[in-house]
Amino acid sequence: MKQANMRTSFLLLVSTLLSFFLLFSKSSATLSSTHGVFLKCISLHSDISTPIYTPKNANYSSVLQSTMAMLRFNTSSTPKPFLILTPLKESHVQIAVICSRKHGIQMKVRSGGHDFEGLSYVSDVPFIIVDLSNLREVDVDVKGKIAWVQSGATTGELYYEIAKKSNTLAFPAAICTTVGFGGFISGGGYGAMLRRYGTAGDNVIDARIVDVHGRILDRKSMGEGLFWAIRGGGGGSFGIVLSWKLKLVLVPPTVTVFRVDKTLAEGALSLVHKWQDIAHRLPQELIIFLSLRVHATTTGEKTITASFRSLFLGDAKKLKIVMDATFPELSHSKDFIEMSWIQSVLFLDGLPFNSSIDILGRLPQAKSNFKGKSDYVRQPISQTDLELILKRLLNDEQNTMVFMPYGGRMSEISESKTPFPHRNGTLFKILYIAAPNGEQGATSDEYINQLRRMYEFMTPYVSKSPREAYVNYRDLDLGETSKNGTASYSQAKVWGIKYFKGNFDRLVYVKTKVDPDNFFRTEQSIPSIAQ
């Protein structure tokens, strides 16, 4: 009886392995066939060769990793695309859309790689990547105070091209200069001048987009509904935006910056408490944002340093007057540094501000290994509760918190002007970052779980009904996601209202109208109710 059972088990194992092998072979053959028909479709439509990379190409890995900022998605077990396309011109993007849709191929689109959950280059189904990094032209019209920028450019490249032609024009985009412009502005986008000029999306006046039919549309031909949606509704839902027409803003020839660091022993707690009451009420020309990080002192003890960084659109004399009247604890002339606006870009990004601005031409993508989450605060946090938060942060030493103040122009713009809804009544935004003690490429999930516990701890102190989040800090923890971006309306609404509040249903309406079959999708894309 025992031998019979062993024989039966052995035959069952062989049968299972054979079935798996046949299934794998069939899947591989199907995928190979898909490769072939897709490539044939591309070649039939393209007048010049579109750069395409497969796992067999020597440059495949370097192209894949070139703008992959998150090391936790750069592992041997992470699903990889079976093709990467790097278009050289707009028609290549059109062809990629036409052929992908025709043959039912999942498409991911990336412009820079600052993607907290890797949704632009990771999927749980076979997929291709359309990488826009070659489409990065910037055309600045000083006289008209406008610029056209392609989605594959970085914010640093935009700043550089503006500064080469003018020292009194700028654009209110990201503090980090390696952010890919397409993804950044698709989520609204904020930076050091948001209190004066609003979000980047607030300053877009036209765009060129490839729609689901492969057509290139501008603002007039796409209609105001779609134009509204792409300026903050998140990337990957409505089409592929090729380029953006921007309204440039005025800055004085001289601006002033400062950075002041205070530890707990130096009164950081009381300064942070005062900051949350003052920062959102300062003049629009002034922003003071802060970060809280844990580090070891010279004696080896752990402490928290509060770093206050500031940009003032004016000279040091004027800044001194404002700071003396509002925040005298940080009003030290020795800390104030006058410079040009483009130098302030370098300063705020942690780059040597006396360097040549040429370094902004194309900075290498920084590689990091962290998990991020976000919150919005609408009511001041008491000093007692702040003390509890700092104590928790001190215990969870892998965490960093960055506070970005709102108010100013952000309070004057309607929540419905663009899909970005976090406007009037917001005191500040919190970005939480956790990393595995700086270990590059670490695979442990403990630091991620630690961040999740910190996020849960913060529940009483942040916005409610909904608990808001910033769409450019994608967070798959916020609600149920389904395979291949096919979440139902009810599933998507759980996280959708956190990102977009009352604008979510309007985004669903636009999506249903322009892409009823849900071709453009990610694990957190806007759903179509027609799918």
Buried (B, 14 or more C-beta within 10 A) or exposed (E): EEEEEEEEEEEEEEEEEEEEEEEEEEEEEEEEEBBEEBBEBBEEBBEEEBBBBEEEBEEBEEBBBBBBBBBBBBEEEBBBBBBBBBBBBBBBBBBBBBBBBEEEBBBBBBBBBBBBBBBBBBBEEBBBBBBBBBBBEBEBEEEEBBBBBBBBBBBBBBBBBBBBEBBBBBBBBBBBBBBBBBBBBBBBBBBBBBBBBBBBBBBBEBBBBBBBBBBBBEBEEBBEBBBBBBBBBBBBBBBBBBBBBBBBBEBBEBBBBBEBBBEBEEEBBEBBBBBBEBBBEBBBBBBBBBBBBBEEEEEEEEBBBBBBBBBBBBBBEBBBEBBEEBBEBBBEEEBBBBBBBBBBBBBBBEBEBEEEBEBBEBBEBEBBBBBBBBBBBBEBBEEEBBBBBBEBBBEBBBBBBBBBBBBBBBBEBEBBBBBBBBBEBBBBBBBBBBBBEEEEEBEEEEBBEBBBBBBEBBEEBBBEEBBBBBBBBBBBBBBEBEEBBBBEBEBBBBBBBBBBBEBBBBBBBBBBBBBEEBBBBBBBBBBBEEB
